[in-house]
């Protein structure tokens, strides 16, 4: 199928930009990276939403994940969230803290703004994040499934209980076996408790997956992952 298009086009300057949206009476910030290939904004681009870990700004997340380089290489719009106090609202079992900001409404407002201003393939809005950001993605998969096509949590996959997703949601979970903050086998802090395989198996059951298969993945190409940035993030315990 041919990619969707916009006529007239919705041009936008390339590069890293900061924007604000209103969520109720609160002014919230997000970052947008537009690759060079977007140009005149006539072809609909996919979106990758980035959710930083605790204490990370959008710029720090962009450096650690190389999301801007990947946006240039693969051709997508990168939208990076910013939680209040640089901490997105997610607690145990992907529940919200009711005393904090409604960050699902915030993400909806950000997507409204981006989809209203740029040429976006609304069927291809994906999300990735690290640690707290990864746990927040799993909350989005439950509470915003009509707008989020898939999630790729890094060091933070959880299964929402209850899970309110209205359809199966593809999940690609990436996790270190020796992660001391969010332990692969479970335990750790109060919000964590169960292990990665528990969460992955629950998602597989929810999504109606059948038999399990195991397939090796090729190592990333040189330059895809800036190891010094990842190491810095891990030292901060995000």
Order of alpha helices (4+ residues) and beta strands (2+ residues): beta-beta-beta-alpha-alpha-beta-alpha-beta-alpha-beta-beta-alpha-alpha
